[in-house]
Amino acid sequence: MLLKQISINNFRNYLKLKIKLREGITVLKGDNAQGKTNFLESIYFLATGKTIKNETDEEIVRFEETVVQKTEEDLRKKFLINGIPRRLVDYSGNLVVVYFRPQDIDLVSGSPTLRREYIDQTLSQIDREYRKVMSTYQKIVTQKNKLLKLIREGIAKEDELIYWNQEQLKLGIKIQEKRKNFFGSINSYEKKFGQFEYRYFPNEITVERLKEYRDREIPAAVCLIGPHRDDFSFYEIEKDLSKYGSRGEQRTAVLDLKITELVFFESVLGERPVLLLDDIFSELDISHRQHVLDLAKLQQTIISTVEYDEYLKEGLKEAEIFTVDNGLIKG
């Protein structure tokens, strides 16, 4: 998979930019807060239609342009393939990326929401059915929550839950089956840095559990079971890294997950996705640095870095180097 060129207008601190990218490794070097991460995020946004930080679309538009747009028209996101409009569920997957950044360490000990978002973003890039089912499921849960509130207030009857429970069950089973298959796949691959395992904990949805939780869901006015409450954990042998892992062990586990993600995508697509590495070298020791440098050569890789020492210069001597300075990229 290859991204040959990207055009950016009013994205973050970029006013206007068009840049051609090479097939191998591209390095963006420069000081902090100059736009290196913004450039990588623009590629991620192009691939997924979503921001890496789960911000609103308005927040990623360059501030000066946002002010103008607010006074003239609504900000609307459109997806085009060869000039033809597409829905997000049909657009995603045309460009597939793996994005690795220092903040990904939060996957280990952060909230379950972060980990569910990781699962959804990963599977949504390569599984159109998953995208569609997940989108419909989220709408079902929203509607069911509204109904639960009406039942709690005495406005609606409990029998009205039958339809929404049936739909939630049907879609929830599909989602969890795909997630189980995903974790089965990534746990079957060879691990580079340790005996890591990614344990999936589905919040199982069944007819029996829906009946069991009905009397709790009505007072709470929210769906208490289903894939929207799933989670997974990082283990090394039998050690739960979220509780007992050092920061170094957690970082290594996330690095291993990202490497495994590359292999998973290649097994599905028959080609390797684009790899985005956002200022990670300062976080890695020499052995991990070398492995990442070797890995970078296996597909199109775009790297941002503040630190560009002799070790990286030697390891990336065949890369195309750009300097990023306040939203400007110079070769």
C-alpha positions as CSV (number, residue, x, y, z in Angstrom):
1,M,0.0,0.0,0.0
2,L,1.4,3.4,-1.0
3,L,0.4,7.0,-0.4
4,K,2.0,8.9,-3.2
5,Q,0.8,12.5,-2.5
6,I,-1.2,14.4,0.1
7,S,-2.8,17.8,-0.1
8,I,-3.6,19.7,3.1
9,N,-5.7,22.8,3.5
10,N,-6.4,24.5,6.8
11,F,-5.6,21.4,8.9
12,R,-4.3,22.2,12.4
13,N,-1.4,24.6,11.8
14,Y,-1.1,23.9,8.1
15,L,-2.5,26.6,5.8
16,K,-1.8,24.9,2.5
17,L,0.5,22.1,1.6
18,K,0.9,19.6,-1.2
19,I,3.7,17.0,-0.8
20,K,4.8,13.9,-2.7
21,L,5.9,10.9,-0.7
22,R,8.4,8.3,-1.6
23,E,7.8,4.5,-1.5
24,G,10.3,3.9,1.3
25,I,11.0,5.9,4.4
26,T,10.2,9.6,4.9
27,V,11.6,11.4,8.0
28,L,10.1,14.6,9.3
29,K,12.5,16.3,11.7
30,G,12.1,19.5,13.7
31,D,11.5,21.0,17.1
32,N,8.4,20.4,19.1
33,A,5.1,22.1,18.2
34,Q,6.1,22.8,14.6
35,G,3.5,20.4,12.9
36,K,5.2,17.0,12.7
37,T,2.4,15.2,14.6
38,N,-0.2,17.3,12.7
39,F,1.1,16.0,9.4
40,L,1.0,12.4,10.5
41,E,-2.5,13.0,11.9
42,S,-3.6,14.3,8.6
43,I,-2.7,11.0,7.0
44,Y,-4.5,9.1,9.8
45,F,-7.5,11.4,9.2
46,L,-7.4,10.7,5.5
47,A,-7.3,7.0,6.1
48,T,-10.0,6.7,8.8
49,G,-12.1,9.9,8.6
50,K,-11.4,10.4,12.3
51,T,-9.0,12.3,14.5
52,I,-6.4,10.4,16.6
53,K,-7.5,12.3,19.7
54,N,-11.3,11.9,19.2
55,E,-11.8,15.6,18.8
56,T,-14.6,17.2,16.9
57,D,-14.0,18.0,13.2
58,E,-14.2,21.7,14.1
59,E,-11.2,21.4,16.4
60,I,-8.9,20.1,13.7
61,V,-9.6,23.0,11.3
62,R,-7.0,25.8,11.4
63,F,-8.2,28.3,14.0
64,E,-8.4,31.3,11.7
65,E,-10.3,29.3,9.1
66,T,-12.7,28.0,11.8
67,V,-13.7,31.6,12.7
68,V,-14.4,32.3,9.0
69,Q,-16.4,29.1,8.5
70,K,-18.5,29.7,11.6
71,T,-19.7,33.0,10.2
72,E,-20.3,31.8,6.6
73,E,-21.5,28.2,6.8
74,D,-21.5,25.0,8.8
75,L,-18.5,22.8,8.9
76,R,-19.3,19.6,7.1
77,K,-17.1,16.5,6.4
78,K,-17.3,14.9,3.0
79,F,-15.7,11.7,1.7
80,L,-14.9,11.4,-2.0
81,I,-13.3,8.5,-3.9
82,N,-12.4,9.5,-7.4
83,G,-14.6,12.5,-7.0
84,I,-17.6,10.4,-6.0
85,P,-19.2,11.0,-2.6
86,R,-19.1,8.1,-0.1
87,R,-20.4,7.4,3.4
88,L,-17.7,6.9,6.0
89,V,-18.6,3.2,6.3
90,D,-17.9,2.8,2.6
91,Y,-14.9,5.1,2.5
92,S,-12.7,3.6,5.2
93,G,-10.3,1.0,4.1
94,N,-9.1,2.7,1.0
95,L,-5.9,3.7,2.8
96,V,-4.9,1.6,5.8
97,V,-2.4,2.8,8.3
98,V,-0.8,1.7,11.6
99,Y,-0.1,4.7,13.8
100,F,2.4,4.4,16.7
101,R,3.0,7.2,19.2
102,P,4.2,7.6,22.8
103,Q,0.7,8.2,24.1
104,D,-0.3,4.7,23.0
105,I,1.2,3.4,26.3
106,D,-2.1,4.6,27.8
107,L,-3.7,1.6,26.1
108,V,-2.3,-0.6,28.9
109,S,-3.5,1.2,32.0
110,G,-6.0,3.8,30.6
111,S,-9.7,3.5,30.4
112,P,-11.6,0.7,28.7
113,T,-12.9,3.3,26.3
114,L,-9.4,3.8,24.9
115,R,-9.0,0.0,24.3
116,R,-12.5,-0.3,22.7
117,E,-11.7,2.6,20.4
118,Y,-8.4,0.8,19.4
119,I,-10.3,-2.4,18.6
120,D,-12.9,-0.5,16.5
121,Q,-10.4,1.6,14.6
122,T,-8.3,-1.4,13.8
123,L,-11.1,-3.6,12.6
124,S,-12.9,-0.8,10.8
125,Q,-10.0,-0.2,8.5
126,I,-10.1,-3.7,7.0
127,D,-13.6,-5.1,7.6
128,R,-16.5,-3.2,6.0
129,E,-19.1,-5.5,7.6
130,Y,-17.7,-4.7,11.0
131,R,-17.9,-0.9,10.3
132,K,-21.6,-1.2,9.2
133,V,-22.6,-3.5,12.1
134,M,-20.8,-1.4,14.7
135,S,-22.4,1.8,13.3
136,T,-25.9,0.3,13.5
137,Y,-25.2,-1.2,16.9
138,Q,-24.3,2.2,18.3
139,K,-27.5,3.7,17.0
140,I,-29.5,0.8,18.6
141,V,-27.9,1.4,22.0
142,T,-28.7,5.1,21.8
143,Q,-32.3,4.4,21.0
144,K,-32.6,1.7,23.6
145,N,-31.2,4.1,26.2
146,K,-33.8,6.7,25.3
147,L,-36.5,4.1,25.7
148,L,-35.2,2.9,29.1
149,K,-35.4,6.5,30.3
150,L,-39.0,6.7,29.1
151,I,-39.9,3.4,30.8
152,R,-38.3,4.7,34.0
153,E,-40.4,7.8,33.8
154,G,-43.6,5.8,33.3
155,I,-44.1,7.1,29.7
156,A,-43.3,3.9,27.9
157,K,-44.0,0.2,28.6
158,E,-41.4,-2.5,29.2
159,D,-42.7,-4.6,26.3
160,E,-41.3,-2.0,24.0
161,L,-37.8,-3.3,24.9
162,I,-38.4,-6.6,23.1
163,Y,-37.5,-5.2,19.6
164,W,-34.4,-3.2,20.8
165,N,-33.1,-6.2,22.8
166,Q,-33.5,-8.5,19.8
167,E,-31.6,-6.0,17.5
168,Q,-28.9,-5.4,20.2
169,L,-28.5,-9.2,20.6
170,K,-28.2,-9.9,16.9
171,L,-25.6,-7.2,16.2
172,G,-23.8,-7.6,19.5
173,I,-23.1,-11.3,18.8
174,K,-21.6,-10.4,15.4
175,I,-19.4,-7.8,16.8
176,Q,-18.1,-10.0,19.6
177,E,-17.4,-12.9,17.2
178,K,-15.3,-10.6,15.0
179,R,-13.4,-9.3,18.0
180,K,-12.8,-12.8,19.3
181,N,-11.4,-13.8,15.9
182,F,-9.1,-10.7,15.9
183,F,-7.6,-11.5,19.3
184,G,-7.2,-15.1,18.3
185,S,-5.2,-14.0,15.3
186,I,-2.9,-11.5,17.0
187,N,-2.2,-13.9,19.8
188,S,-1.2,-16.6,17.4
189,Y,1.6,-14.5,15.8
190,E,5.2,-14.7,17.0
191,K,6.0,-12.0,19.6
192,K,9.3,-10.2,19.1
193,F,10.1,-8.9,22.6
194,G,8.4,-11.1,25.1
195,Q,5.6,-13.7,25.8
196,F,2.9,-11.1,25.4
197,E,-0.8,-12.0,25.3
198,Y,-3.8,-9.7,24.6
199,R,-6.7,-11.1,26.6
200,Y,-10.2,-10.2,25.3
201,F,-12.9,-9.8,27.9
202,P,-16.3,-9.7,26.1
203,N,-19.2,-8.3,28.1
204,E,-21.2,-11.2,26.8
205,I,-24.7,-10.5,25.4
206,T,-27.3,-13.3,25.5
207,V,-31.0,-13.6,25.9
208,E,-30.6,-14.8,29.5
209,R,-28.3,-11.8,30.4
210,L,-30.7,-9.3,28.8
211,K,-33.5,-10.7,30.9
212,E,-31.2,-10.7,34.0
213,Y,-30.1,-7.1,33.6
214,R,-33.5,-5.6,32.6
215,D,-34.4,-4.7,36.2
216,R,-31.1,-2.9,36.5
217,E,-31.1,-1.2,33.1
218,I,-34.4,0.5,33.6
219,P,-33.4,2.4,36.8
220,A,-30.1,3.2,35.3
221,A,-31.6,4.1,31.9
222,V,-28.6,2.7,30.1
223,C,-27.6,-0.5,28.4
224,L,-25.5,-2.4,30.9
225,I,-24.3,-5.3,28.8
226,G,-22.9,-5.8,25.3
227,P,-19.9,-5.1,23.2
228,H,-19.9,-1.4,24.1
229,R,-18.7,-2.5,27.5
230,D,-16.0,-5.0,26.3
231,D,-12.4,-4.7,27.3
232,F,-9.0,-6.3,26.8
233,S,-5.8,-6.5,28.9
234,F,-2.1,-6.7,28.2
235,Y,-0.3,-9.7,29.8
236,E,3.2,-11.0,29.8
237,I,2.8,-14.7,30.7
238,E,0.5,-14.4,33.7
239,K,1.4,-10.9,34.7
240,D,-1.3,-8.2,34.2
241,L,0.9,-5.3,32.9
242,S,-1.8,-2.7,33.8
243,K,-1.3,-3.6,37.5
244,Y,2.2,-5.0,37.7
245,G,4.1,-3.9,34.6
246,S,6.8,-1.3,34.7
247,R,6.5,1.6,32.3
248,G,9.2,0.0,30.1
249,E,7.3,-3.3,30.0
250,Q,4.1,-1.5,29.1
251,R,5.8,0.4,26.3
252,T,7.3,-2.8,25.0
253,A,4.0,-4.5,25.0
254,V,2.4,-1.7,23.0
255,L,5.3,-1.8,20.5
256,D,4.7,-5.5,20.1
257,L,1.0,-4.9,19.6
258,K,1.7,-2.4,16.8
259,I,4.1,-4.8,15.1
260,T,1.5,-7.5,15.4
261,E,-1.1,-5.2,13.9
262,L,1.1,-4.7,10.8
263,V,1.2,-8.5,10.4
264,F,-2.5,-8.8,10.9
265,F,-3.3,-6.2,8.3
266,E,-0.9,-7.9,5.8
267,S,-2.6,-11.2,6.4
268,V,-6.0,-9.7,5.5
269,L,-5.0,-7.3,2.7
270,G,-2.2,-9.2,1.1
271,E,0.0,-6.1,1.4
272,R,1.5,-4.1,4.2
273,P,-0.2,-0.9,5.4
274,V,1.5,2.5,5.7
275,L,3.3,2.8,9.0
276,L,3.3,6.1,10.9
277,L,5.8,6.5,13.7
278,D,5.3,9.7,15.8
279,D,8.5,10.7,17.8
280,I,8.9,7.3,19.4
281,F,12.7,6.9,19.3
282,S,13.4,8.8,22.5
283,E,11.2,6.3,24.3
284,L,13.1,3.2,23.1
285,D,16.4,1.6,24.1
286,I,19.0,0.7,21.5
287,S,17.7,-2.8,20.8
288,H,14.2,-1.7,20.3
289,R,15.3,1.3,18.2
290,Q,17.2,-1.1,15.9
291,H,14.2,-3.4,15.5
292,V,11.9,-0.4,14.6
293,L,14.5,0.8,12.1
294,D,14.6,-2.6,10.5
295,L,10.7,-2.7,10.6
296,A,10.5,0.7,8.9
297,K,12.1,-0.7,5.7
298,L,9.4,-3.3,5.1
299,Q,6.7,-0.9,3.9
300,Q,6.1,2.8,3.3
301,T,7.0,4.4,6.6
302,I,6.7,8.1,7.7
303,I,8.6,9.0,10.8
304,S,8.5,12.2,12.9
305,T,11.3,12.9,15.3
306,V,12.8,15.7,17.4
307,E,15.9,13.7,18.2
308,Y,18.0,13.1,15.1
309,D,21.3,11.9,16.4
310,E,24.1,10.0,14.6
311,Y,22.5,6.7,15.3
312,L,19.3,7.7,13.5
313,K,21.2,9.4,10.7
314,E,23.1,6.2,10.0
315,G,20.0,4.0,10.4
316,L,17.9,6.3,8.1
317,K,20.6,7.3,5.6
318,E,18.5,6.1,2.7
319,A,15.4,7.9,3.9
320,E,14.0,11.1,2.4
321,I,14.5,13.9,5.0
322,F,12.2,16.9,5.5
323,T,12.4,19.7,8.0
324,V,9.2,20.9,9.6
325,D,9.0,24.5,10.7
326,N,5.8,26.1,11.9
327,G,3.5,24.4,9.3
328,L,6.0,24.5,6.5
329,I,7.8,21.4,5.2
330,K,11.1,21.8,3.4
331,G,13.2,19.2,1.7
